Structures are given as structure tokens and as C-alpha cells.
Amino acid sequence: MITLCKACGTSYDVAAGHPENCPICEDERQYVPVSGQAWIEPSALHAGHANKWRQLAPGLLSVESVPGFAIGQRAIVVQSEEGNILWDCIPNLDDATKAIITALGGLKAIAISHPHYYSTMQDWAAEFNAPVYLHAADRKWIQRDSPHIHLWDGESLPINSRVELLRLGGHFAGGSVLLHKENQGVLLTGDIIQVAPGAGSVSFMWSYPNMLPLSATTVADIAQRLKDVRYSALYGAFEGKDIPDNAADIVQQSARKYIECIERR
């Protein structure tokens, strides 16, 4: 039996007793609400929320919960002839979502950008018998073990011939993005690169809710890691945070502007 943190959506096994705190929220990159730590059971989440689906582009489907729950991120299903991949995760795995994904052909793999979106990844993995790829640098943030979790090291991991994970770091040491090498290339970034309002720029933060920036050196490293990566579109963590074209140039320009601002005296 599991319970979910209402602030971040992370799931905890309550077989050995109900958790008193959420380490994910107590970290400075998240927060404990003023009202205090609170929990919700999956059945109650299913009863009060449903998942909304949207086609972002051919072969890319977003899924997010309405009304919003916890952090409110979206997950993205990357459709592929080599099997569907779930990018990032949301807490609400309800019966309708299970039926839709099964009708789409199930999941070949799950990949998560960073610990804030681990949520109920163990249950998604068990439901669709799919491995979950997490960067080993973030292993200490895993709150529930699962035989489906596969930790990877290094700077990149091919999932199939057209999909690759890239470690950028920044927000978390193992912070990763997904590169889909179709058409002109698509980059799925979660919170590792955040699309700004207007979709004409992006930004980079160590803590988004607490508004704590990354260093200029770290952002320069992220930009350098992406310098020779081919992609045109970019999809971030939340609904509407999309850059449909020229995303690679926008990321590089935004990194230069960030560094200029952070180093300004």
C-alpha cells in the first residue's frame, strides 16, 4: 500500500508505517507547505482527478492531471516503432490512463528527468512491465525501491535507435533530457531547461519554487553539452511550455543572456 505527498506527488510505501515527512519536499529545491506535510491515498486521488491528453506533435502525446495536483507537471508519451517511451511521470495512474496506454501499445521504457517527477514511477513500471531509467547521480532521492529501476551512469544513454537520454545536470546532479531524433529533432526537458513565458527564451534554476539560481559556470556547461545536439523543437515540464521551432538557437541565446545577467556587477 502506498501514500502520496500532496505537495510533490512522491509515493511512499506505508507497509512499515505512515511517513512523517517527505525528504523531497524538505530539500531546498522543493518546499513544505505552510499548512504542513499532508498525504493522500491513490484511491482518493483517482476519485478527485482525471488525466487530460493532448497531441503536441505527431508521435508526441502529453498527459497531465486535472485539476492540477502537487507540482502539476505533464508526462509525455513518445510513440515509436521500437516501442513507446514515457518521459517523466505523473502521480495519477488511473484506469482510463491504463486503458489508453495499453491501446497505444503499452510502454517499452520510462525515463525521468529528475527526482521531483519520480512520483508513482514504480506503479507505472509494474503496470506496463517497463524499465525505469534514472541517472545514478540521483539515486539517494529514490523513496520506493522497484525491480524495474535501472540506474545509468555517464553523460548519455541510448534508449533505442532514435531516442537518447543526455545528462545536463544543473537542477539536480543527474538532471537529464530526452532527445528524439525524428525530423529536425525534439528535446524534452522537464525542469532541467524551463521555457519562459512567450516561448522566446528559456531559463535554468537550482530551485524553481524558491527562486535560487544556478551559477554562470553551470549554465555555460549545460549550453556546451547541447552545442552540437541537433534539435528544433523543445517541450518543457508544463502545459504550453513549448518551443515549436528554432529551439537550439533559443537555448544558446538564453544561456548567454543568463550568464551576462548573473555576472553583472
Order of alpha helices (4+ residues) and beta strands (2+ residues): beta-beta-alpha-beta-alpha-beta-beta-beta-beta-alpha-beta-alpha-beta-beta-beta-beta-beta-beta-beta-beta-beta-beta-alpha-beta-beta-alpha
